[in-house]
């Protein structure tokens, strides 16, 4: 999903944060990416390197923290963790699941000098 | 191109205005573009790394625009539906038929495509107000584009606003436009497993319209399997079988629209 434009969004936030904190260089960017966020991590890492060129975060390390996929099972009425969008409920085997978590795409923090 | 607002590549092309058009899309969007100041200067001796807590959604800027649109719609008691589908599912034909069947209430359309104003022209031919938004290289509409288009449309209180997103089953799922609901349009020629292949868009939708059902006998498809697969990725999704061409199921769709519009709270009593 449009990893290049997501990176352009990251660059804007990073540049704003760097300016606000008078940082001369950003050495690391940590993201939290949900299992169901629709983000292809390899594509994001590739785009990140390209998009950050010429910014305060040029050459910065990119770390992606995975957040688990969660869904509400309509049979058990409980929130369960699932690895795959189409997996059945690990408790009761029902296929009636509504995703409740795992769509996150957040910039957690930055390392700056 | 500005990621969130699409400025630089996108343009809003609509009906002619007698006032001068002031959205040149070369503005800087305020506080996100001030990263060219003192931070670019290196400070000798300051080498110790420090942590800056950010905790910001990557799409935060889009979400701000979307909330602004949602508030504007709430103020008018207008209902906005974000129509999502793959290219060629029959969205524009469906919209034209819907406008004809909808009756007299105020109605407007925002048309999103990468290029051409063809769709807005088709909508305007029905007599409805329409704005074309060309996204350039963009694969989806975003909150900022829709906000500009809404300003141009000057929506009436209690209006029905259809936002026809760029034909794409992937990216529009992630971008809130401020709409009341997403409506997915899936034509029977696309294959029963589309909801399983592209689950996010169907999970994000309140209603799925299974369109072109008149073609079902000619293309060996199982309409019940479409419904099973839609419910597998979204147990709460509502489904209507329709054909914009023959009119089958259109009455149920219009009834759904009228009920959704009637359920939208009205802040003012002008209607």
Interface residues (C-beta under 8 A of the other chain):
Chain A: X1 X2 X5 X6 X8 X9 X10 X12 X13 X14 X15 X16 X17 X18 X19 X21 X22 X23 X24 X25 X27 X28 X31 X36 X37 X38 X55 X56 X74 X85 X86 X95 X96 X97 X98 X99 X104 X105 X106 X107 X108 X109 X110 X111 X112 X113
Chain B: X1 X2 X3 X4 X31 X32 X33 X34 X35 X36 X37 X38 X39 X40 X41 X42 X43 X46 X47 X48 X49 X50 X51 X52 X53 X54 X55 X56 X57 X58 X59 X60 X61 X138 X139 X140 X170 X171 X173 X174 X196 X199 X200 X203 X231 X232 X233 X234 X235 X236
